[in-house]
């Protein structure tokens, strides 16, 4: 969770699937029709004043679209719960996705519409990802330091870039200097059996690529379902967040900034993880 200000939808854990319309008889050159099977885990950090935490997310089965958001914690200094903004942003993203044509969701357009309709105090990072079944690509729009890994055969082949102005100061939507126009767009070709690991910085700051790869490879070997793999990753991120001696991305970033004495090991934060199998 970032502390810099620039001026959940609760626990979901489901598996999703779709019926395939088999028209290969009429078009032998048609690409195989992929689908995204997703599950999520949300672990808010222990804060009695904010039992829902400051993360939010959604999985929209029929539109093959998922999203995560992380409210910027620095607003707490002014008595503002940025988690409310993050939850409203994701709810409005869900509504905006519903207004998109099925199979042709534009994540940046979704963020633009959600941002326009979210007027609460606060700000949040955000990442929206959709599967285009006609092109066999995932299309994503990201603002800030939430993001995702694309894994193929147990190896990370792509990690979304982080948008930040400095340590703990990500780009963010809301009552701040940024708006949805800063969203970084990505389009990636996907294959059957690829895996997307999506999360807020509570996961990304506490998990190295090699650690995620190790957990995913074990999951593949054991034929774990998405809801089982997401629990493995979430629990590992939670463990690392409390480990003051862990060699985490957060600790290494702090060291580069000369903050290694005050920012050691993992980072205690709200943790959101979505695992999406491409089948």
N, C-alpha and C positions, 0 to 999 in steps of 0.2 A: 504494500500500500504506500503510495507516494505521500510525502508531507508538503510538497510545494503546490501552492495555488497560484494560478496565472491570472488574475484580474487587475432479494434473492428470491429471486423467485423461490425461496425455500429449497428443500431437498427434492431432486427429481432423479429417478433411477429406473429407466425403462429401456426396453428393446423395441425396435421398430422394424417393420418390413413392409414391402409393397408387392402387389401382384404384377407380374411381367406380362405385357401384351405381346404375344409372339406373332410377329408379322414378318419373320425372316423368309417365309415362303414367297412373299411378294417383293422382298428387297434383300437379295443375298449379300449385298455389300454393306448392309447396315451394321453399325458398331454394336457390340454386345451391350445390353441395357444394364447398367450398374445401378446399385442402390446404396444408400447410406444407412447403416444400422447403428444407432447411437444410444449412449447411456451417460449419466452424469452423477457427480458427487460434489456436494457442497459442505465444507467444514468451516463454519464461522469461528473466529477466534473467541475465546472466553471473555466476554464483556457484558456484564449484566445490564448496562445502560443501552446496549445495542445488541439484543439477542439475535437479531436477523443478520448482523454483520453489515458489511458495506459492498459485498459482491452480489451479482445477480446473473441469471442466465436463462436461456430457453432452448428447447428442442421442438421444432415444428415438423412433425412427421410427414404430413402430406405434401409439404413444400420442400422437403429435403434440405432444411436450413437450420442452422444452429447459431447461437450467439452467447457471448460472455461480456460482462462489464464489471469494473472495479471502481467504486466511489473513492474519490481522493480524500484521504484521511485528514489532510491539513485543515479542512473546513471545521473540524471539531473545535479548533481554537476560537472560533466565532460562534460556537453553540449550534452549528448546523450539521445534521446527519446526512453525509453525502450518500449513504446507502439508499436513502429514499430516492435521490436523483437516479442512481444506477438502476433501481428496480423499475422506476417509471420509464427510463430510457429503454430497458429491455421489453417492457410491456408494450410500449409504443413501437418498438422494432417488430414485435410479433404482429401487431395490427398492420403495420406497413407491409410486412411480408405477405399477409393475407390479401392485400390489395394488388400484389404483383401477379403477373400471369404465371400460372403453374409451369414449372420447367424453365422459366426465364427470369428468375429472381435476380435483381441487381443489388448486391449488398451495399454499395455506396449510396444508391438511391434510397435504400431502406434506412440507412443511417441518417441521410439528409432529412427524410420525412420524420423520423423519430426525434431527431434533434430539434426540428422546428416545432414539434408538438410537446416537448418536455420543458416546462417553464419553472420547475422547482429550483430552489436554491441548491447550490452544490455543483459538482462536476464529476466526470467519470471517464475512464478509458473504455474502449469498446472494440470488439472484433466480431464480425458477422461473416459466416461462411455458408455457401450453398453448393450443392452438387448439380451440375448440368448433365442430365442423363443422355441428352442427344449428342453432346460433344465429348462426353467422358472427361470432364474437367471439373475441378473445384475452383470457384471464384470467391475471393475474399476481399474484405475491406477492413483495415485495422487503424485504430487511433490509439497511440500510446504504447504501454508496455504489457498489455495482454497480447496473446498470440497463439501460435500453433506450430507443431512439428508434423511433417508428412513422413511416414515411415514405410519403407518397402523391404520386404524380406528381412525384417529385424534391424534395418539400418536407417538412420535419419538421412533423408535425401534432400530435405528442405526445412529451414527454420525461418519463420517470418521475422523481418527486421523490426527492431524496437525503435520507436519514435520518442526521443526525450531530449531535453535541453541541457540536462546535467543529471548527476546522481540524485535519484529520488524525485525527479521533476519531469514526468512524462507529458507528452501532448495529451489533451483532454477536452472532452465536450462539456458544455454547460456554461455557467456564469464565469467565463474566463476569456482569454484572448483567442482561443482556438475555436473553430467551427468545423462542420463536417467536410468542408472542402479540403482539409489537410489529410483526410483519410488516404492511406497507402493502399492501392489496389493490386491484387495478385491474381493470376489465372494459371493453374497448374494442371497438366495432364495426369490423370490417375488411372490405375490399373486394378483389376480384381485382386483382392487380398491386401491392398494398401490399408494403412491405418492412420487416422488423424488423431493427434493428441492435442487438445485445445485447453487453454487455461488462462487464469489471471496470473499476476506476478507472484501470488502466494505459492503457485506451483513452479513457475518459471524461474523464480529467484532461488528456489530451494532444491532444484533437480538438475543435475548435469545430463547432457545428451547421452553419455555412456551409461548412466544409471537407468535412464528411461529405456534405452535400447535393451539392456539386460532384462528388465522386467517384461518388456514386450516380447522378447524372444522366448522367455519362459512361458509367457501367456500363449504364444503360438504353439509351442510344444505340447502344452497341456490342454489346448483347444478351449481356452477360457472364453466365455461370452463377454460382450462389451461391459455389462454391469459388474462382472467379476474383475476384469482388468482395470476398470476405473477405480475400484476400491484399492487394488494393489498400489496403483500410482498415487492416489490420494493419501494413503497411510504412510507411504515412503516420504512424501513431501511434508506431511505433518511431523514425522519423526525428525527429519532434517531441520525443520524450522526451530525445534527446541535444542538442537545439538550445537553448542557453542564452539565446537572444534571441527565441525563439518566443513569440507572444502566445497562450498557452494558458489554458484554464479554471483550471488549477493556479496559474499565475503571477498571474492576476487575483484568485483567492481569497487567495493569499498577500499580495498588495498590500492587500486589504481588512483583513487582520489585522495589517498593519504589518510584514510579514516579507519584503518585496520585496528586501531586500539579501541575504538568505540563501537565498531560494527563488525563483530566476529561471527563466524559460523553461519547458522541459518537465520532466517528472519521470521519472527512470529507474525502471522498475518492470516486473513481470511483466505481459504484455499478453495478454488473452483476448478474442477477437471471435467472435461467431456472427452470420451473416447468414441470415435466413429469408425466402424469397420466399413470398408468399401467392398461390397459383395456383388 
